[in-house]
Amino acid sequence: MVTPTAKQVFIQGVTQSGRTFRPSDWAERLAGVMSSFRPGGAQPGSHLSYSPWCVPNTINGVKCVVVHTDLRDAEPMAWDFVMHFARDNELQVAEGCLLPER
């Protein structure tokens, strides 16, 4: 499912059948749950910001969660959680590398 060279996995808020996933704040909720999984581990106050390994975003008008593959190496159970979330909800998943904006 995920190739070793991909840096990010994009969990898109669109189901395999093309329907928009609900609720509308699903990406923020998922990223919020993952906020304690971060480089160096959870720190006081880290629950107040998203983990750099799991960030909600909107790309081309589609809500998504960008999951960095470093999460897989550092926290395999957390990685499995987000991948199972995508699978269980039949969300579209794409691999890639997020390029910085100009």
Summary of the structure (lengths in Angstrom):
residues: 102
radius of gyration: 13.1
end to end distance: 30.1
largest distance: 41.0
contacts: 261
relative contact order: 0.28
helix: 28%
strand: 27%
